[in-house]
Amino acid sequence: MKGRTLAALLAGSLIVATAMLARPVAASLGRDSDTIQFGWSRTSGVDNYVDETWWAVRSHCAPDNLAERLLCIPVSFMARGAGTQFEAKLSDDTGLPLPAGWALTTAKNSPLIRSVYAETPRDLAAVLGAYRTELGGRGWTENDGAVVAPDRAVIAFTTAHGPALLRLSRQDDKTISELSQRKRAVATAGLLSKPGQVKLMLGNKTDEEAVITVNEQTIRLAAHAGEKLANSDDAAGELPDSQKLDLAPGKYKVTLEVAGSAAESREFVVTANETWGLLVGPDGVLLPLRLY
């Protein structure tokens, strides 16, 4: 399925769901249900250059009255169907699976990398077991030296398309998974981290000013500042220096504040020689995206 087909899919089966999902809605009578917001971009260029980015946020909401419940029933059914199509398209194009029950996911398929980031309420052991079964079925072989603990796991794989890495961590009643496979192309200077460090790039997709604090360093992002940083290597390189951070590998506390939304704080673990984007998404949700 090519980019034009996905655009048609988004314009068709997703458009009803996403149009109404701009506001919280619920689904079935007497119980909470899912609503999903999606985003997708595709950049193409010379020499068959294609760079695709996906993100999706699934939320639960409860209607206040019977009228709202009746209104939301068909929207929920369409959202579920669109969500299934979204998952299939993402997995087909990246060649990487999503964990079951994901609440937030971002993905990248560029000349530099294939990557999928996801958050799920499932416990780490269940997520790890599902990944091992799925990836083993695809012919991936686990390398020696895997690290598996109750709150984290790091496993390197050998695949027909080169080395791959799975990282899992447990945080705030959710399991965070990062599955990535670098390609042979090398990032440009604007996207490449300094040797032994991590490059963190910040963008804002909302109509409001956003304030991101990484440890004690605060960055203010105007509405839509750097919103296209994940669209291509060149777009990321055009970000001003004020929206790029060079960090030592480790664990950082990240706080996001957007007008009209409650402040969100989380820990963010970064590893040497990687490049990550942090995009402020809908309703003040932080969208981590592995770029290189």
Protein Blocks (a to p, Z undefined) as FASTA:
>chain_A
ZZklmmmmmmmmmmmmmmmmmpccdfbehiacddddddddddddehhiacdddddddddd
ddfbfklmmmmmmmmmmmmmmmmmmmmmmmmmnopacdehiabdcddddfkbccdddddf
bdfklmmmmmmmmmmmnopacdehiacdfkbccdddddfkbpcddddddeehiacddddd
ddfbdcdfklpccehiacdddddfbfbdcdddehjaccdddehihklmmmpmklmmmpcf
klcccddedddddddddehiacddddddddehiacdddddehhiacdddfZZ
